[in-house]
């Protein structure tokens, strides 16, 4: 089955620790995205990548970092510089920019 | 600035009743339009999309949406709601130019009474 996987589903970290969220897709999509979702705020774009070895900051990139070394993988690192990291994180992909996006099941990060 | 507005934060309907969820956008040209649905703790699933052509779009699960250029709206409708439709619904708009960024509305949470 083609799709997007995110792991883990739930993640707990202590304040001050970096944490990396996994996102893998086998849809052969060029574009991949990371969103943060907070209650009542919809989805906000953190980073996006149009192609391997290229990525751009979204609206709320501060405190986050990404890499795109392989077409199918787009991991997100939440660094200790992110002031309020507890949130639901969604990864998505699309054939190209502007097309419909397919979403993974999400990772809920809780920083204690 | 480009924006997407979903005026209703919460809507409650009775099972079997009709449903309309509102979505308005602020943009000069015709964007690409999407409706997504999210069950609690899950990812988003695409219900339908509009790129061009017929302004009445049919989607999955019996949903439809109508693009009205004059009102900058893309409202989602369903003639008869089922209890399983209870979820959060997001309107999203991709504005052309630049990198075709997808902007999401804040969402409308739908509750369905038996």
Interface residues (C-beta under 8 A of the other chain):
Chain A: X4 X6 X33 X40 X41 X42 X43 X45 X48 X50 X56 X88 X90 X92 X97 X98 X100 X101 X102 X103 X104 X105 X106 X108
Chain B: X9 X32 X34 X36 X41 X42 X43 X44 X45 X46 X49 X90 X94 X96 X99 X100 X101 X102 X104 X105 X106 X107
